[in-house]
Amino acid sequence: MSTLQRGHLYWVEIPEEPRSKKRPALVVSPDRRNALASDVIVVPVSSVLREAPTHVRLRAREGGLPRQSVVKCEQITTLRRERLRPRPLGSSLSPTRMADVEKAILRAIGVPID
């Protein structure tokens, strides 16, 4: 069983989507939890670029993405680890970008952010 890493993007199958569509998702759960749990906390990524206070834009090739995309932080979810491909798309997102994601997640759950 491979360890999924926080800050990396993986191809995932989201069961609620039509035909088990595969899409990138960002792992946001801590590495310690990822090593022990049977599930992982992720945020889906979309190449449909819509501006929203809960979206974080990523450049093409950032984290291994093929095109410019957004992390849709209002859709944070937990998936069984089997729904994630074992290898990340690329390198981890930068600490600055992860801080942007964390702030957007807080906005999505109603925590006031400066």
C-alpha angles and dihedrals in degrees: 000000000000121000114243112218131224113244095027127111120230135181108253139182111229107202097209093058122090116274092357091287114208117228137159118267132185118232109227102167116104118268092240090057091044090056093053109029129080090223137047134212112238141170117217120237125214134191089211099101110215123157115237135148088243095051125091116199120224125196122237109277092017106135088357097298115156094219143010109293145164130239104227099214094179087068098059109154145163120245133183107256091241088070091066124077108242097237125066119236091239143313123338122275116261120266088248092054091046089052088054089052092049091052092049091051089052090050089050092056094045101258109145112245126190 
